[in-house]
Amino acid sequence: MDPVSNPDALPLGRHVDYPRHYDAGLLFPIARAQGRSAIGVDGDALPFIGVDRWHAYELSWLDRRGKPCMATATFEVPADSPCLVESKSLKLYLNSFNATAFDDADAVRERIAADLSRVAGAPVGVAFGLPPLTAPGEGDSLDAIEIDVDSHGPPDAALIRTEGDARVEETLCSSLLKSNCPVTGQPDWATVVIAYRGPRLDRGALLRYLVSFRDHAEFHEQCVERIFTDLSARARPDALSVEARYTRRGGLDINPWRATPGHARPTATRDTRQ
């Protein structure tokens, strides 16, 4: 399947008939290169590792006797896959399982893994169940810092500053990250967790930078990659990890994570807002 380059072809923002039968053709790939070119990232030489972890709360199918089965699921799309999967198309695709019979749960899982892997262009992990809930964010919260905000967009990397010559290792978080869907304009809310080692970040300046996404229109995965590349360029940390846990929409939430190569992957959890 060719990646979608024309936004008018997406199911987002327009009426789409409810699928009555399983249909893998509902899935829409979006080339990651489209968003990465805007932040100067060459898809052949990524400056980060990472994964997009999806949580699916509304998954159902029929057994061979017609009885409905229900499950939750976690999907993991590698950041180096050529494409991301457009969210409404994934929702419609999962709905297409509702009236379709399968031999067992493993057959459903294997079908989803095969379809998502084909569309993303790389192996996608699929497991039933969800990570445990945790309190919002980890480390030190930035949200109580008193700041003056004179811009809610576009994101301004020039706001990022470091303090003095001190080098630290710390984790910072904020639940004030908001961006907008680039197709529908609907708000996307997230808690962002930034773990780094290097020059100390000016926390107030960092919060102002995160707030500057508020009126920005970009997909979840692209926002996280923008934050990663902006912090890398402005603060030059020795190690950096950026994870955003977006709130649920349409029975799905998306949790992109990007980090410097070799960085330990954060433990998979869900925020209470999810």
Backbone torsions as a table, in degrees:
resi	resn	phi	psi	omega
1	MET	NA	130.8	179.8
2	ASP	-76.9	141.5	177.0
3	PRO	-61.2	147.5	178.8
4	VAL	-79.3	126.0	175.5
5	SER	-112.6	-15.9	-179.5
6	ASN	-102.1	112.0	-178.6
7	PRO	-58.1	-26.5	-178.8
8	ASP	-67.6	-17.0	179.8
9	ALA	-83.6	-11.2	-177.2
10	LEU	-75.5	148.7	175.6
11	PRO	-74.0	-14.5	178.8
12	LEU	-60.6	138.8	171.5
13	GLY	76.7	9.9	176.5
14	ARG	-143.2	160.8	-179.2
15	HIS	-69.3	132.5	177.4
16	VAL	-132.4	131.4	-179.8
17	ASP	-63.2	141.6	178.1
18	TYR	-64.4	127.7	-177.7
19	PRO	-69.5	135.4	-178.9
20	ARG	-97.2	-18.1	-178.4
21	HIS	-144.5	159.0	179.0
22	TYR	-51.6	131.7	-177.6
23	ASP	-151.6	99.9	179.0
24	ALA	-68.5	-18.4	179.6
25	GLY	-69.1	-9.0	177.5
26	LEU	-72.3	-20.5	-177.0
27	LEU	-72.2	132.9	179.4
28	PHE	-115.0	119.2	173.9
29	PRO	-86.7	145.4	174.1
30	ILE	-123.6	123.8	-178.1
31	ALA	-62.3	125.6	179.1
32	ARG	-63.0	-28.4	-177.6
33	ALA	-58.9	-27.2	-178.7
34	GLN	-62.5	-45.1	179.3
35	GLY	-78.5	-33.5	-176.2
36	ARG	-71.6	-29.9	178.7
37	SER	-62.6	-29.8	-179.0
38	ALA	-70.8	-19.9	-179.8
39	ILE	-114.4	14.0	174.4
40	GLY	73.8	27.4	179.8
41	VAL	-102.3	124.0	176.4
42	ASP	-85.1	123.2	-177.4
43	GLY	-61.2	-18.2	-179.9
44	ASP	-88.6	-8.8	-178.9
45	ALA	-143.3	71.9	-175.6
46	LEU	-69.7	137.3	178.0
47	PRO	-85.5	5.7	-176.3
48	PHE	-142.8	162.6	166.5
49	ILE	-108.9	170.7	176.7
50	GLY	161.6	-177.4	-178.4
51	VAL	-156.5	151.1	171.6
52	ASP	-105.7	113.2	-179.4
53	ARG	-99.2	120.1	178.2
54	TRP	-104.1	140.7	172.0
55	HIS	-113.1	125.7	179.8
56	ALA	-110.2	120.9	-175.1
57	TYR	-101.6	-11.4	-174.3
58	GLU	-129.7	84.9	180.0
59	LEU	-129.2	125.1	-178.5
60	SER	-147.4	151.7	176.3
61	TRP	-153.6	179.3	179.5
62	LEU	-109.8	145.6	169.7
63	ASP	-82.8	-179.9	-174.2
64	ARG	-69.5	-10.4	176.4
65	ARG	-100.3	3.8	177.0
66	GLY	90.4	1.5	179.6
67	LYS	-79.3	132.8	178.5
68	PRO	-67.4	145.1	173.2
69	CYS	-121.7	147.0	-177.7
70	MET	-126.6	150.2	176.9
71	ALA	-160.2	161.1	163.4
72	THR	-108.3	163.8	-176.2
73	ALA	-153.7	157.0	174.8
74	THR	-121.8	128.7	177.3
75	PHE	-114.2	139.0	178.9
76	GLU	-125.6	112.3	-179.1
77	VAL	-103.5	119.6	-177.7
78	PRO	-65.8	143.0	-177.6
79	ALA	-65.4	-21.8	179.7
80	ASP	-90.0	9.5	173.7
81	SER	-69.7	146.3	-178.9
82	PRO	-62.2	-28.0	-174.4
83	CYS	-131.9	151.1	164.4
84	LEU	-99.2	166.5	-178.7
85	VAL	-105.8	125.9	-179.7
86	GLU	-65.3	135.4	-166.3
87	SER	-67.7	-43.6	-179.1
88	LYS	-67.0	-34.5	178.1
89	SER	-64.4	-35.5	176.9
90	LEU	-66.8	-40.6	177.5
91	LYS	-60.6	-47.8	179.4
92	LEU	-62.3	-40.6	178.3
93	TYR	-60.4	-46.7	179.4
94	LEU	-64.3	-36.0	176.9
95	ASN	-63.8	-26.0	-178.3
96	SER	-69.7	-10.8	176.3
97	PHE	-81.3	-16.7	-169.0
98	ASN	-57.3	-36.0	-176.3
99	ALA	-113.2	20.9	-177.2
100	THR	-113.0	135.0	-177.6
101	ALA	-91.4	139.5	176.6
102	PHE	-131.7	158.6	-178.2
103	ASP	-66.2	-41.2	-178.3
104	ASP	-164.1	178.2	-177.8
105	ALA	-63.7	-35.7	179.5
106	ASP	-62.0	-35.9	178.8
107	ALA	-65.1	-37.0	176.6
108	VAL	-65.9	-47.9	-179.2
109	ARG	-60.3	-44.8	-178.8
110	GLU	-65.2	-36.9	178.6
111	ARG	-65.8	-44.8	179.5
112	ILE	-63.4	-44.3	-179.6
113	ALA	-60.9	-42.5	-179.6
114	ALA	-65.8	-43.2	-177.8
115	ASP	-68.1	-45.4	-179.5
116	LEU	-66.8	-38.1	178.5
117	SER	-63.1	-40.3	179.4
118	ARG	-64.2	-43.6	-177.2
119	VAL	-72.2	-40.9	-179.8
120	ALA	-73.7	-25.5	-178.7
121	GLY	84.3	17.3	179.9
122	ALA	-160.1	159.5	-179.2
123	PRO	-61.8	128.6	178.5
124	VAL	-110.7	128.1	178.3
125	GLY	-81.5	137.2	179.1
126	VAL	-133.0	125.7	177.1
127	ALA	-139.8	142.9	174.7
128	PHE	-77.0	145.3	-178.5
129	GLY	103.1	168.8	-177.2
130	LEU	-128.1	155.1	173.6
131	PRO	-66.5	163.0	-179.9
132	PRO	-71.7	157.4	175.3
133	LEU	-76.1	150.2	175.0
134	THR	-141.2	168.0	174.9
135	ALA	-65.5	153.1	-176.6
136	PRO	-59.5	120.4	174.1
137	GLY	71.6	168.0	174.3
138	GLU	-130.8	166.3	177.9
139	GLY	74.5	-153.2	-177.2
140	ASP	-88.9	126.9	178.2
141	SER	-78.8	139.1	176.8
142	LEU	-90.2	-8.4	-161.8
143	ASP	-71.8	-19.2	-179.9
144	ALA	-89.6	-2.7	-179.6
145	ILE	-68.1	130.6	177.6
146	GLU	-81.0	119.9	-179.4
147	ILE	-136.8	154.3	170.1
148	ASP	-95.2	130.6	-178.7
149	VAL	-118.3	120.0	179.5
150	ASP	-113.5	2.6	177.7
151	SER	-151.0	135.0	175.1
152	HIS	-111.6	18.9	176.2
153	GLY	152.2	155.6	0.6
154	PRO	-74.8	168.7	179.4
155	PRO	-56.1	135.7	-174.3
156	ASP	-121.2	99.6	-178.9
157	ALA	-63.3	-23.1	-179.5
158	ALA	-65.6	-15.7	177.3
159	LEU	-70.9	-22.7	-176.0
160	ILE	-73.6	128.5	179.3
161	ARG	-138.9	158.1	172.2
162	THR	-111.2	164.2	-175.8
163	GLU	-117.0	115.5	172.6
164	GLY	60.4	-154.5	-176.2
165	ASP	-104.0	-0.9	-177.2
166	ALA	-65.9	141.5	174.8
167	ARG	-116.6	132.7	-172.7
168	VAL	-133.8	167.5	169.1
169	GLU	-129.9	115.3	-174.8
170	GLU	-153.9	165.1	177.0
171	THR	-122.2	128.8	-179.2
172	LEU	-121.8	150.7	-179.9
173	CYS	-144.1	158.4	175.5
174	SER	-151.3	138.9	174.4
175	SER	-101.2	16.5	-176.8
176	LEU	-100.7	7.4	178.5
177	LEU	-72.7	126.8	175.2
178	LYS	-143.0	135.6	171.8
179	SER	-136.1	-175.2	-177.9
180	ASN	-127.4	149.9	175.2
181	CYS	-63.3	130.6	-177.5
182	PRO	-71.6	-11.4	-179.2
183	VAL	-102.7	-48.7	-175.0
184	THR	-97.6	-20.1	-175.7
185	GLY	80.8	1.2	179.3
186	GLN	-68.6	147.0	-177.8
187	PRO	-73.6	143.6	174.4
188	ASP	-118.3	123.1	-175.7
189	TRP	-110.1	142.5	-177.6
190	ALA	-153.3	155.7	163.5
191	THR	-100.1	129.3	-180.0
192	VAL	-112.2	136.3	179.7
193	VAL	-119.6	122.2	-177.4
194	ILE	-118.6	115.1	176.3
195	ALA	-113.4	131.1	-177.0
196	TYR	-150.2	162.9	171.3
197	ARG	-133.1	123.5	-177.6
198	GLY	154.3	-156.6	178.9
199	PRO	-57.0	139.2	-176.7
200	ARG	-65.0	127.6	177.3
201	LEU	-76.6	140.2	170.5
202	ASP	-72.2	112.6	-171.7
203	ARG	-67.2	-41.2	178.3
204	GLY	-63.5	-41.4	178.2
205	ALA	-64.7	-39.5	178.2
206	LEU	-62.8	-41.7	179.3
207	LEU	-64.4	-41.5	177.3
208	ARG	-60.7	-39.2	177.8
209	TYR	-62.2	-46.3	-179.8
210	LEU	-63.6	-38.5	178.9
211	VAL	-66.4	-24.5	-179.1
212	SER	-69.9	-4.4	173.0
213	PHE	-83.3	-6.7	-165.8
214	ARG	-57.8	-37.6	179.1
215	ASP	-106.9	13.2	-176.2
216	HIS	-85.7	139.4	-179.9
217	ALA	-107.2	111.5	-179.6
218	GLU	-165.7	149.5	178.7
219	PHE	-65.7	155.5	-177.1
220	HIS	-50.5	-51.6	-175.6
221	GLU	-61.0	-38.5	-178.3
222	GLN	-70.5	-35.3	176.8
223	CYS	-61.3	-44.6	-179.2
224	VAL	-65.1	-39.8	178.2
225	GLU	-67.4	-33.3	176.4
226	ARG	-66.0	-44.8	178.4
227	ILE	-60.4	-45.5	-179.8
228	PHE	-59.8	-49.7	-176.2
229	THR	-68.8	-36.0	177.9
230	ASP	-65.2	-45.2	178.4
231	LEU	-65.0	-39.5	179.3
232	SER	-62.3	-42.9	-176.5
233	ALA	-73.7	-38.7	-173.4
234	ARG	-87.5	-36.4	-175.8
235	ALA	-102.9	-20.6	179.9
236	ARG	50.6	56.3	178.7
237	PRO	-71.7	156.5	174.9
238	ASP	-74.2	-32.6	178.2
239	ALA	-146.1	144.7	-176.0
240	LEU	-150.1	137.8	174.3
241	SER	-135.8	130.4	177.9
242	VAL	-128.0	120.8	177.3
243	GLU	-127.7	134.6	175.1
244	ALA	-122.0	131.9	179.4
245	ARG	-111.4	100.6	-176.0
246	TYR	-83.0	146.5	-179.7
247	THR	-72.2	162.0	-171.9
248	ARG	-73.1	140.7	169.9
249	ARG	-142.7	129.0	178.9
250	GLY	63.0	31.4	177.9
251	GLY	80.3	11.1	-179.1
252	LEU	-135.1	143.1	165.1
253	ASP	-128.8	153.2	-175.1
254	ILE	-120.4	137.0	-175.1
255	ASN	-133.1	81.8	179.5
256	PRO	-76.2	143.7	176.2
257	TRP	-134.0	130.2	175.6
258	ARG	-132.1	142.5	-176.8
259	ALA	-153.9	161.8	174.0
260	THR	-64.7	144.8	-179.3
261	PRO	-53.1	136.5	-179.6
262	GLY	91.7	-9.5	-179.4
263	HIS	-70.0	139.1	178.1
264	ALA	-65.9	138.2	179.5
265	ARG	-73.8	135.3	179.7
266	PRO	-67.5	153.0	176.5
267	THR	-63.5	134.1	-179.8
268	ALA	-72.2	121.5	177.2
269	THR	-141.4	172.7	173.7
270	ARG	-124.4	140.2	174.0
271	ASP	-76.3	156.8	178.2
272	THR	-62.5	-27.1	178.1
273	ARG	-70.0	-17.2	-179.1
274	GLN	-85.5	NA	NA
